[in-house]
Structures are given as C-alpha cells and as structure tokens.
Amino acid sequence: MTIEKTKEGGKLTLALAGRLDTVTAPQLEAEVTGSLTGVTELVLDFSRLEYLSSAGLRVILGAQKIMNRQGKMVICHVNATILEVFEVTGFCDILTIQ
C-alpha cells in the first residue's frame, strides 16, 4: 500500500492505493497518529484502494475517534467492494462516506 499525504492548513488528505490489510494497517496507523496534530479535517481518499480488511477497519475507526474530538473525517471515492465492507460491518452508520 502507498499513502500520498497532502496538507493544506488544517485539512489533511491521505490518498491510499493498494491493499489495507493486516500487513499494511500499521503503516496507516503510524501515519494517522503522527499527522493529526492541528488537523481539523481528515480526508481519506480511497479512489485507488483495492481491498480493506478488519485490521484496516480498526485503524479507520481509531482515526474517526480522534477526529470526533478535534474536527471531522470524510472518506471519499469509495469503490463498490469497499462500500460493501462498510455496509456489512455497519461502518456506514458511523463514518461520513462521500
């Protein structure tokens, strides 16, 4: 998985490409925990994300909890496969997906 990071003021965009799974989830977790100081809006761009496992869901949920305290988080450009994972797990009810 690769992560492209773009910061504009208080807005941080992380564009993920590849697979977010047990092997790569720690990479995203480190990026999120190390980058959210002063961030009021976190955008996760999933336009090139191909696969999402439960380990990835855990990291996304952790990011959402942090952003609930300091701003907002949006997930955008979600493909049908990833959206189905969010729907089956009930994450659609707790995440803002555009």
N, C-alpha and C positions, 0 to 999 in steps of 0.2 A: 504494500500500500504506500502511496505517496500522499503527502499533505502539502498543499500550497497555502501559505499564510499571507493575508493582506490585512493591514490595519490602517484605518482612516479615522483619526480622532478616537472616539470611544467605541467604534464599531470594528469588530474583528471577524473576518471571514476565513473559514478553513474549508478549502476545497479538497475533498477526498477522492482518490482514484484507486481502484483495485478492490481488495477484499478486507473488510473489517471483521476480523475473527480472533480466535484465541491468541494467535501469534502476533497480530498487529494491534490489538486493542491497547496493550501497554504503551505503544508509540503514541496513539491518540490521547490516552490518559495523561501522559507526560506533557504533551503539547498543550492540552487544556489547562492542567493545573499550573503550568509555568507561564501561561499567557493571559490569564483573565484579570490580573490586577489592573484596575482602572477601566475595564471594559464594561459598557452598559448595554451593548447589543452584540450577541454572538450569532453568526450565521454559519450554518453547516451546509455547504453546497455538495449535494450527493449526485450531481449530474454524471459523474464518471465512476460512482461506487457500484460494484457489481454484485457484492454479497455482504450480508450482515448476519452475524451470529449472536448468541446470547451474551457472549463476552463484550461484543460491541454495544449491545443494548445497555449493559451495565454502565459502560463509560458514558453513553449518551444521557442516561438517567442521572448520573453524577454531575454532568455538566449542567443539566436542567436545574438540579437542586441549587447549584452555585448561582446560576443566573436568576433564579427566583428571588434571591436575596439582593442582587445588585443590578438587575435590569431585565432584559428579555432574551430569549433564544428562539431562533427560527431555523427550521430545516427546509431547504428548497431543492427543487429539481429531483424529486424522488421518483425512481422508475417503478414500474408495476410490481416487480419482485420484492423490492424493499418495502413498498407500501403495504403489500400483503403481510409481511412480517410485522409491521407496525399494527395493522388491523387485528391479526390473530392474537397478538400479545396484549392488546388493549392500550398500546402506547399512543394511538391516535387521540385518545381522550386526554392525555397529559402533555402532549407535545404540540407545538404550533408548526404544522406542515403546510407549505405552500407549493 
